[in-house]
Amino acid sequence: MEIINSEQNQWIKKLRLLQQKKYREESGLFVIEGLRFCEEAITNQEDIVVLLVSDKLLNNNSIKNLLKKYKNKPLIVADEVLAKQLKTVNPQGIAAIVHKPQFDKEKVLEGEVILVIDGVQDPGNLGTIFRTALAAGVSGVFCLKGTVDVFNDKTLRSTMGAIFNLPIFIEDEPLPFLKELKKEGFQIIMADPKGEKFYHQFEYPKKSALVLGSESRGPINIIEADYRVKIPLNPLSESLNVAVAGGIILYEINRQRDPHQ
């Protein structure tokens, strides 16, 4: 079995290049790390360009079971060479280069509930929002300019694999996007500590676009909204974590659509 020992190998070079946002955008590829994340990718094998495994893990039972599900031949890499290219502090010795998932925007906008992320800067929060959005069954998530990179390694780790199943779109032109939402019949609902109504007292429109902004500044692109809702807070608390706030409101929207949930 051939083992890659050189950092000049084409795939090792590509791993290194994909740490750069510019190259990720140009290539349409990104890197995932860790057993659980790669396992999730293998359920969508068409997304995987190449799977890389540390030579020290070839006798690991979890890796053996994973490779049985993978229809292609993985690349075996010397452990020290692979670890040097990965971002995690204690890499698990398995990674993959994958295609960015592609989703049908028109179909997503036919749905009833979408999430608009406007200026969230913390990658952990963004990843958690994605996981929550997938669990809550939103049609899709739209990230406006000023939001942290979706394919940042920290964001990706926080998604726990939701990135493969949740339609996510990057919108660099907010105004045309908002016009598109209006054309599709969406009402803009903004989470705002100074909102007119508490989130549970508001009757959400059939087609709702929930906007979440940064905890410190709020939304940076969307100034106007059709409605603003707030979550009651203890007077000693200044704000609520944006991922938590998003989850609370999304599940209230679900509850109103199905009171038996």
C-alpha positions, -999 to 999 in steps of 0.1 A, spaced: 0 0 0 14 33 -11 18 59 17 21 96 9 51 110 27 57 142 9 42 176 15 46 183 -22 20 157 -32 -8 173 -52 -35 164 -27 -14 177 3 -8 209 -16 -46 212 -23 -53 207 14 -30 235 22 -45 258 -5 -81 251 7 -73 268 40 -76 300 21 -111 314 15 -102 327 -19 -92 293 -31 -123 277 -16 -144 302 -36 -125 296 -68 -125 259 -66 -159 252 -51 -142 228 -27 -136 228 11 -120 205 37 -137 185 64 -120 168 93 -128 141 118 -145 107 119 -180 119 124 -179 146 98 -164 123 72 -190 97 81 -217 122 73 -200 130 40 -199 94 30 -237 92 31 -234 118 3 -204 102 -15 -209 121 -47 -197 152 -27 -163 137 -19 -133 144 -41 -108 125 -20 -107 109 14 -74 111 33 -65 87 62 -35 86 85 -13 56 81 -15 51 119 -53 45 118 -54 16 94 -60 -9 122 -86 13 139 -120 -5 139 -140 27 135 -119 37 105 -122 1 90 -160 2 93 -161 37 77 -139 26 48 -162 -3 41 -189 22 33 -167 43 11 -169 31 -25 -136 46 -37 -100 41 -26 -88 64 1 -54 81 1 -32 69 29 -10 97 43 19 96 68 4 108 101 28 137 106 22 150 70 -16 149 73 -17 164 108 4 193 97 -22 203 71 -52 201 94 -66 229 115 -78 211 146 -55 211 176 -57 173 180 -66 160 146 -83 126 143 -62 115 114 -90 116 88 -101 143 64 -118 148 31 -118 173 3 -154 178 -8 -175 198 -32 -196 226 -18 -232 212 -18 -255 226 -45 -292 233 -39 -321 246 -60 -327 282 -48 -361 285 -66 -373 253 -48 -361 266 -15 -380 299 -19 -412 278 -26 -410 268 11 -427 287 40 -399 294 65 -364 306 57 -336 320 78 -316 351 69 -282 356 86 -271 392 86 -237 399 101 -232 370 126 -195 370 131 -188 341 155 -182 309 136 -194 287 165 -227 306 166 -232 303 129 -225 266 129 -250 261 157 -276 282 139 -272 258 109 -277 227 131 -308 243 147 -322 254 113 -319 218 99 -335 204 131 -363 229 128 -370 221 92 -364 255 76 -364 255 38 -330 271 36 -306 297 51 -293 328 33 -261 344 46 -257 381 37 -224 399 33 -206 407 66 -214 372 79 -185 350 88 -174 325 61 -197 295 60 -167 273 51 -144 285 78 -130 255 96 -145 265 130 -179 271 114 -178 237 97 -169 219 129 -199 236 147 -223 224 120 -218 187 129 -224 177 93 -256 198 88 -238 215 59 -245 186 36 -283 185 42 -292 221 48 -296 244 18 -273 274 24 -268 303 0 -244 332 1 -260 365 -9 -236 393 -16 -262 417 -29 -288 422 -1 -312 446 -19 -319 424 -49 -322 395 -25 -348 413 -4 -367 422 -36 -366 385 -45 -381 375 -11 -409 401 -15 -416 388 -49 -420 353 -35 -444 365 -8 -421 364 22 -427 388 52 -395 399 69 -395 390 106 -365 405 126 -354 392 160 -349 425 179 -346 431 217 -367 463 210 -393 445 190 -430 454 191 -442 420 203 -429 391 222 -421 362 199 -448 339 214 -475 366 211 -469 372 174 -488 353 147 -462 344 121 -472 348 84 -475 318 62 -442 327 44 -418 340 71 -382 351 66 -366 353 100 -336 377 102 -308 371 128 -281 397 132 -250 399 154 -255 401 192 -235 433 194 -247 453 164 -278 436 152 -284 432 114 -260 452 92 -277 450 58 -314 448 66 -327 480 83 -364 477 76 -385 447 85 -422 440 83 -423 429 119 -399 428 149 -402 402 176 -384 400 210 -377 374 236 -384 383 272 -351 387 292 -342 389 328 -334 426 335 -299 416 345 -293 402 311 -283 424 282 -288 400 253 -294 363 244 -270 342 223 -281 346 187 -281 308 181 -303 303 211 -326 332 201 -330 318 166 -339 283 180 -365 297 203 -383 317 176 -380 289 149 -397 264 173 -424 289 181 -431 292 143 -433 254 142 -456 253 172 -480 277 156 -481 256 124 -486 224 143 -499 229 179 -494 191 186 -456 194 183 
